[in-house]
Amino acid sequence: MPLCPADILKDISSALNPAVNPYVAKMTAALADGSLPVLQGTALKDCRGQWRETFARLRASNSTPNQSTPDHLAPGIHSGGRRKLMVEIGCHLGLTLNQMAKNHHDADFIGMDITFKRVVTAAERAVAQRHHNVATVLGNARAMDAIFADGEIDGFIVFFPDPWLKRAKNKNRLVDREFSALLTSKLSPGGFIWMKTDQEVYFQEAREGFLKAGLEPTESVDFFAGHLYESTFERRFRLQGLPPHGGHWQKPHDGRMC
Ligand SMILES: C[S@@+](CC[C@H](N)C(=O)[O-])C[C@H]1O[C@@H](n2cnc3c(N)ncnc32)[C@H](O)[C@@H]1O
């Protein structure tokens, strides 16, 4: 059940009964002892524009003497010290997020979702698989301006956002014109959006929004090196015979925008 307030920096776990939702208790414990790379409420207040430092801090707090941060994740190893920052919107239980993190050691991955269960489970998966480049955030992606600075993100992954099929509910769709402009403002020059959906109409409307925001369509994104990343919902739809509609859009390198 979505529980996120409009203010992503507002602490909500303290207002909830951990006996009713065990993932609230796990989140509270993780925020106190650093056992999971999961963030919520006031724990996010210093992250805006500081995600690379946040990841360095999370890696330090998640490392034990027997399980230190691998050398390939040390700051400064890649891209002249600037690790790429990817955000998956609606990361669900973290399947795709962790597959990507495993394949791309040169990047850090943030998964956003709106339920305690999803972000805690995705973070547990990262720890179980020993990925030091994953963090999850409980929060409504519409409120991301509070946690991401303009130009801070190198890629957004938006796979199968809730479709809201009934016409009267279209306004609930996450990827509308306003959200497309928001994502675009957070992208670095050359940064990209990769979206997939089962709904052709949703895809066409999102496409219009990305183009209107000044992004350019691109066949593929070099970063993913041809990986297709079939998500949980994509697999469900494929088994029902429903093909995905997807595409990539890139922010021009020269900062030129419509
Ligand atoms: C249909 S599921 C798709 C999950 C996954 N991306 C996949 O393809 O398997 C949509 C996901 O988006 C999340 N979600 C819905 N609205 C959101 C919002 N405003 N901000 C962040 N996540 C959201 C839901 O909780 C859910 O996990």
The ligand as a Gaussian input file, in Angstrom:
#p B3LYP/6-31G(d) Opt

LIG

0 1
 C        3.856000      -2.406000     -12.203000
 S        5.133000      -2.313000     -11.008000
 C        6.623000      -2.559000     -12.001000
 C        7.775000      -3.012000     -11.159000
 C        9.106000      -3.213000     -11.923000
 N        9.618000      -1.960000     -12.424000
 C        8.951000      -4.200000     -13.042000
 O        8.986000      -3.783000     -14.213000
 O        8.801000      -5.376000     -12.753000
 C        5.205000      -0.562000     -10.677000
 C        6.107000      -0.223000      -9.502000
 O        6.195000       1.205000      -9.383000
 C        6.024000       1.565000      -8.024000
 N        5.501000       2.938000      -8.004000
 C        4.248000       3.338000      -8.291000
 N        4.136000       4.668000      -8.182000
 C        5.365000       5.134000      -7.817000
 C        5.890000       6.419000      -7.521000
 N        5.113000       7.496000      -7.583000
 N        7.187000       6.521000      -7.151000
 C        7.981000       5.415000      -7.072000
 N        7.531000       4.175000      -7.348000
 C        6.245000       4.025000      -7.713000
 C        5.071000       0.496000      -7.489000
 O        5.104000       0.417000      -6.079000
 C        5.597000      -0.751000      -8.173000
 O        6.648000      -1.371000      -7.472000

